[in-house]
Amino acid sequence: MGLSWAGYDDEDAVLYGAATSLAFFTFMKIEDGHVNYIGFDPFKELANVLGAGYPVAQYYVPSLNSFTPKFSYVASKNSVLAPGQTQPGFLEDNEGQKFWVGITVHDLLPKDLQGYWPSIIGLAVGRTVQGLQGSSPSTAVYLALDVDLRKLPGDSPFLRKFWKLLNYVHLPMPAVRLSPSVIWYGFYF
């Protein structure tokens, strides 16, 4: 998004953005490999490759724009900072991070049914981990309503890009935790 604002055309912005993102997060994983209590994790590096590549795939396959990766964060109660650590704690606070896929339901419906579903309201499927400092870590899966901020009004190029950028954040919405047990939330971030 920043490269687009800096004047790069959309294709170059997507490609350079993906390369920059992959380089930065690969560097972080290599650094983790030099820390005894963390270590290099090939699955996290695979996630880095997929995460950097997905916007490129969305650019070349527009139907993928109906599935937006989103993120939310609420600090966990676990201490995630090592003595002398200088990077922000949220980067290592895996239990506080939630990863979502926002689904633009309206755009996926047949044209004759789209009038029954508001274009700004979608669904999101989220995942987080729990109990990493205990003996039995687990995964929690959520289903929530979602807001597609790209559907908000405003025709200026700046505003369109701003809504698209902000759309990567999952806003607090009604949700249900599907596993490991069912819990309903009025608002969940």
Beta strands, then each sheet from edge to edge (+ up, - down):
strand 1: 67-73
strand 2: 97-103
strand 3: 121-130
strand 4: 138-147
strand 5: 173-179
strand 6: 183-188
sheet 1: 1+ 2- 3+ 4- 5+ 6-
end
